[in-house]
């Protein structure tokens, strides 16, 4: 019987939940701010246009299975709708989708491409 690999959580996030009423990153506890920074880094990479050529984001996986830092690098890209960012770690299996990044501090599209 083959050895199974644990699969991480599935994160379904809306980046607007990390913003205050003025559209700035909200004041929040450290763990939530760290998660916002992680997801925001993925969104920034994908919206910068670099993901079109290479899904490797240069964003380190944030998980620590068995109390050891995962060595994976997040892979991410737009889904077919052009609005949903799909990401995953090829090492530990952590994965998710991110929406609501448009017009946030993590939106790196050229201004001419923004609605």
PAMI-850459 format. One record per residue: residue number from 1; residue in one letter; x, y, z of N, C-alpha, C in turn. Coordinates in steps of 0.02 Angstrom, whole numbers. Layout:
REM residues N
nulo,bavex,n.c1,n.c2,n.c3,ca.c1,ca.c2,ca.c3,c.c1,c.c2,c.c3
NUM,a,X,Y,Z,X,Y,Z,X,Y,Z
...
***
This chain:
REM residues 115
nulo,bavex,n.c1,n.c2,n.c3,ca.c1,ca.c2,ca.c3,c.c1,c.c2,c.c3
1,x,42,-59,0,0,0,0,45,62,0
2,x,28,112,-42,68,173,-47,61,218,13
3,x,111,257,24,111,303,80,69,365,62
4,x,24,384,105,-19,441,90,15,505,113
5,x,-1,558,79,26,624,95,-32,665,124
6,x,-21,698,182,-76,738,209,-91,797,163
7,x,-155,812,158,-176,868,117,-195,925,163
8,x,-170,984,147,-183,1042,188,-254,1067,181
9,x,-267,1120,217,-333,1151,214,-347,1181,146
10,x,-410,1188,130,-430,1224,70,-452,1293,93
11,x,-418,1344,69,-433,1413,88,-475,1445,34
12,x,-533,1471,52,-576,1508,6,-579,1578,36
13,x,-547,1626,3,-540,1692,34,-562,1748,-13
14,x,-583,1801,18,-600,1863,-16,-556,1916,15
15,x,-511,1945,-24,-461,1992,3,-492,2054,33
16,x,-553,2070,14,-587,2129,43,-600,2121,117
17,x,-601,2059,142,-612,2047,213,-554,2071,255
18,x,-496,2084,225,-437,2107,261,-429,2182,258
19,x,-479,2217,233,-475,2290,224,-523,2326,271
20,x,-505,2388,288,-551,2430,326,-596,2467,278
21,x,-639,2510,305,-687,2546,263,-654,2593,213
22,x,-593,2614,226,-557,2659,181,-519,2621,127
23,x,-519,2554,130,-484,2513,80,-412,2498,97
24,x,-391,2516,157,-323,2501,180,-324,2436,219
25,x,-265,2406,228,-261,2344,267,-285,2360,338
26,x,-333,2320,361,-364,2332,427,-316,2316,484
27,x,-329,2347,540,-294,2330,602,-322,2264,626
28,x,-279,2213,631,-302,2147,650,-248,2111,689
29,x,-265,2058,724,-215,2019,762,-161,1992,715
30,x,-102,1979,743,-45,1955,706,-58,1896,660
31,x,-90,1842,684,-102,1785,640,-144,1803,579
32,x,-195,1845,589,-237,1865,532,-197,1910,484
33,x,-156,1953,511,-114,1996,469,-64,1955,429
34,x,-36,1904,460,11,1859,425,-25,1822,368
35,x,-86,1800,380,-124,1766,327,-139,1815,271
36,x,-159,1876,289,-172,1927,237,-110,1940,196
37,x,-52,1944,228,11,1957,192,27,1898,146
38,x,17,1837,169,29,1778,128,-16,1777,66
39,x,-81,1783,77,-129,1782,22,-120,1843,-23
40,x,-105,1900,6,-93,1961,-32,-33,1954,-77
41,x,20,1921,-52,80,1910,-93,64,1867,-154
42,x,22,1818,-145,1,1776,-201,-39,1817,-251
43,x,-87,1856,-226,-128,1897,-270,-85,1948,-308
44,x,-38,1979,-273,6,2028,-306,47,1996,-361
45,x,72,1936,-348,112,1902,-399,71,1887,-461
46,x,12,1858,-451,-29,1839,-508,-53,1900,-546
47,x,-75,1952,-511,-102,2011,-546,-47,2053,-578
48,x,16,2041,-561,71,2077,-593,82,2053,-664
49,x,52,1998,-682,60,1970,-750,114,1917,-754
50,x,153,1909,-702,207,1860,-705,182,1788,-706
51,x,122,1775,-679,96,1707,-677,77,1681,-746
52,x,68,1726,-794,50,1703,-861,106,1661,-892
53,x,168,1677,-875,226,1641,-903,250,1586,-856
54,x,241,1594,-791,268,1547,-742,225,1548,-680
55,x,197,1492,-661,153,1488,-603,191,1492,-536
56,x,257,1486,-537,295,1491,-474,293,1563,-450
57,x,271,1572,-388,258,1639,-363,315,1670,-323
58,x,364,1631,-303,417,1656,-259,388,1670,-189
59,x,330,1641,-174,299,1647,-108,308,1580,-73
60,x,342,1581,-16,353,1519,21,288,1495,52
61,x,279,1429,54,221,1400,88,223,1420,161
62,x,166,1431,190,163,1453,259,150,1396,309
63,x,137,1337,285,121,1282,330,182,1253,363
64,x,170,1221,419,223,1187,456,198,1118,478
65,x,189,1072,430,165,1005,449,216,970,494
66,x,193,939,547,238,906,594,287,953,626
67,x,268,1017,632,310,1070,662,374,1084,624
68,x,375,1064,561,431,1079,517,406,1122,460
69,x,441,1176,447,421,1222,395,419,1186,327
70,x,364,1193,291,358,1164,225,408,1198,179
71,x,440,1160,137,491,1187,92,462,1208,24
72,x,396,1204,17,364,1218,-47,361,1291,-65
73,x,355,1303,-130,343,1370,-157,274,1369,-190
74,x,233,1418,-174,165,1420,-199,163,1428,-275
75,x,121,1389,-307,106,1395,-378,36,1426,-383
76,x,28,1475,-427,-37,1509,-432,-49,1535,-502
77,x,-113,1543,-518,-133,1571,-583,-206,1591,-579
78,x,-228,1628,-630,-299,1643,-636,-336,1582,-660
79,x,-397,1574,-636,-442,1523,-664,-471,1553,-728
80,x,-509,1514,-764,-535,1535,-829,-577,1598,-826
81,x,-608,1612,-769,-650,1672,-763,-609,1737,-760
82,x,-543,1732,-751,-500,1790,-749,-506,1831,-685
83,x,-546,1808,-638,-556,1843,-575,-534,1802,-515
84,x,-539,1737,-520,-521,1693,-464,-449,1672,-471
85,x,-411,1679,-417,-342,1656,-415,-342,1589,-380
86,x,-315,1540,-413,-309,1473,-385,-236,1461,-367
87,x,-222,1435,-307,-153,1425,-286,-147,1359,-249
88,x,-86,1333,-249,-72,1272,-211,3,1264,-198
89,x,18,1224,-147,87,1206,-131,97,1134,-156
90,x,145,1124,-201,155,1057,-228,188,1009,-178
91,x,213,1035,-122,247,992,-73,198,966,-21
92,x,160,1010,12,116,988,66,43,983,46
93,x,25,1010,-12,-44,1006,-35,-90,1062,-12
94,x,-65,1108,28,-107,1165,48,-130,1201,-16
95,x,-192,1224,-17,-218,1254,-78,-278,1298,-64
96,x,-297,1337,-113,-355,1379,-105,-370,1421,-165
97,x,-423,1461,-158,-442,1509,-209,-451,1576,-175
98,x,-434,1628,-212,-439,1696,-186,-479,1739,-234
99,x,-526,1775,-207,-567,1821,-246,-567,1889,-212
100,x,-598,1938,-242,-605,2003,-211,-540,2042,-205
101,x,-492,2028,-247,-427,2063,-246,-429,2127,-287
102,x,-479,2134,-331,-482,2191,-377,-486,2256,-338
103,x,-441,2303,-354,-442,2368,-322,-414,2370,-251
104,x,-387,2315,-228,-357,2313,-161,-283,2332,-166
105,x,-250,2341,-109,-178,2356,-111,-136,2302,-145
106,x,-165,2243,-154,-128,2187,-185,-140,2182,-260
107,x,-182,2223,-287,-197,2222,-359,-139,2257,-396
108,x,-101,2219,-434,-42,2245,-468,-53,2255,-544
109,x,-115,2251,-565,-128,2262,-637,-112,2335,-654
110,x,-94,2348,-716,-84,2418,-736,-149,2456,-727
111,x,-144,2518,-709,-204,2559,-697,-252,2558,-756
112,x,-226,2554,-816,-268,2553,-876,-311,2490,-880
113,x,-291,2436,-845,-328,2374,-847,-381,2370,-792
114,x,-379,2417,-744,-426,2417,-689,-492,2450,-709
115,x,-545,2424,-684,-612,2452,-699,-625,2515,-661
***
